[in-house]
Amino acid sequence: MNPPNGIPTSIPRADVAEVVMQALLEPNARNKAFDLISQPEDAPGTVVTTDFVALFAQTTPGL
C-alpha cells in the first residue's frame, strides 16, 4: 500500500507518543482502532490536531 499523496511513511516519535497518551486518556478512544498519518507542518493545507476529544469522537467503534 502506498501512502496517500506522497505523505512520508515515518511519524516523529513525539507525535506518536502524544497520540498514544491522548488515546489512553480519552474515553471516546476506548476499543477503537485508527490509522495515524503525518505530514510536514509547513505543507500546504496542513492542520495540526490539538483537539483530541473531537478527533476521537469522530471514530467509530470496532467489532
The 8 nearest C-alpha neighbors of each residue, nearest first, counted from 0:
[[1, 2, 3, 8, 5, 4, 6, 7],
 [2, 0, 3, 5, 4, 8, 6, 7],
 [1, 3, 6, 5, 4, 0, 8, 7],
 [4, 2, 5, 6, 1, 7, 0, 36],
 [5, 3, 6, 2, 1, 7, 38, 8],
 [4, 6, 3, 2, 7, 1, 8, 38],
 [7, 5, 4, 2, 38, 3, 8, 37],
 [8, 6, 9, 5, 38, 2, 37, 10],
 [7, 9, 6, 2, 10, 36, 37, 5],
 [8, 10, 7, 11, 37, 36, 6, 38],
 [9, 11, 37, 12, 8, 14, 15, 36],
 [10, 12, 14, 13, 15, 9, 37, 16],
 [13, 11, 15, 14, 16, 10, 17, 9],
 [12, 14, 16, 11, 15, 17, 10, 18],
 [15, 13, 17, 11, 12, 16, 18, 10],
 [16, 14, 12, 18, 17, 13, 19, 11],
 [15, 17, 13, 19, 14, 18, 12, 20],
 [16, 18, 14, 20, 15, 19, 21, 13],
 [17, 19, 21, 15, 20, 16, 22, 14],
 [20, 18, 22, 16, 21, 17, 15, 23],
 [19, 21, 23, 17, 22, 18, 16, 24],
 [20, 22, 18, 24, 23, 19, 25, 17],
 [23, 21, 19, 25, 28, 20, 24, 18],
 [22, 24, 20, 21, 25, 19, 28, 26],
 [23, 25, 21, 22, 20, 26, 28, 19],
 [24, 26, 22, 27, 28, 23, 21, 52],
 [27, 25, 28, 29, 24, 23, 22, 55],
 [28, 26, 25, 29, 55, 56, 52, 58],
 [27, 29, 26, 22, 55, 25, 31, 30],
 [28, 30, 26, 31, 27, 25, 22, 23],
 [31, 29, 61, 28, 60, 32, 27, 62],
 [32, 30, 61, 60, 29, 28, 33, 59],
 [31, 33, 61, 30, 34, 60, 28, 58],
 [32, 34, 35, 31, 58, 28, 59, 55],
 [35, 33, 36, 32, 37, 31, 58, 18],
 [34, 36, 33, 37, 15, 10, 18, 14],
 [37, 35, 34, 38, 10, 8, 6, 9],
 [38, 36, 10, 35, 39, 6, 7, 9],
 [37, 39, 6, 40, 7, 42, 36, 45],
 [38, 40, 42, 41, 37, 45, 6, 7],
 [41, 39, 42, 45, 38, 47, 46, 43],
 [40, 42, 39, 43, 45, 38, 44, 46],
 [43, 41, 39, 45, 40, 44, 38, 46],
 [44, 42, 45, 41, 40, 39, 46, 38],
 [43, 45, 42, 46, 41, 40, 47, 38],
 [44, 46, 43, 42, 40, 47, 41, 38],
 [47, 45, 48, 44, 40, 43, 42, 49],
 [46, 48, 49, 45, 40, 50, 37, 38],
 [49, 47, 50, 46, 51, 54, 53, 45],
 [48, 50, 51, 47, 54, 52, 53, 46],
 [51, 49, 52, 53, 48, 54, 55, 47],
 [50, 52, 54, 53, 49, 55, 21, 48],
 [51, 53, 54, 55, 50, 56, 25, 27],
 [54, 52, 56, 51, 55, 50, 57, 27],
 [53, 55, 51, 56, 52, 57, 50, 58],
 [54, 56, 57, 58, 28, 52, 27, 53],
 [55, 57, 53, 54, 58, 27, 52, 28],
 [58, 56, 55, 54, 53, 59, 27, 52],
 [59, 57, 55, 56, 60, 31, 54, 28],
 [58, 60, 61, 57, 31, 56, 55, 32],
 [61, 59, 31, 30, 62, 58, 32, 29],
 [62, 60, 31, 30, 59, 32, 58, 29],
 [61, 60, 30, 31, 59, 32, 29, 58]]
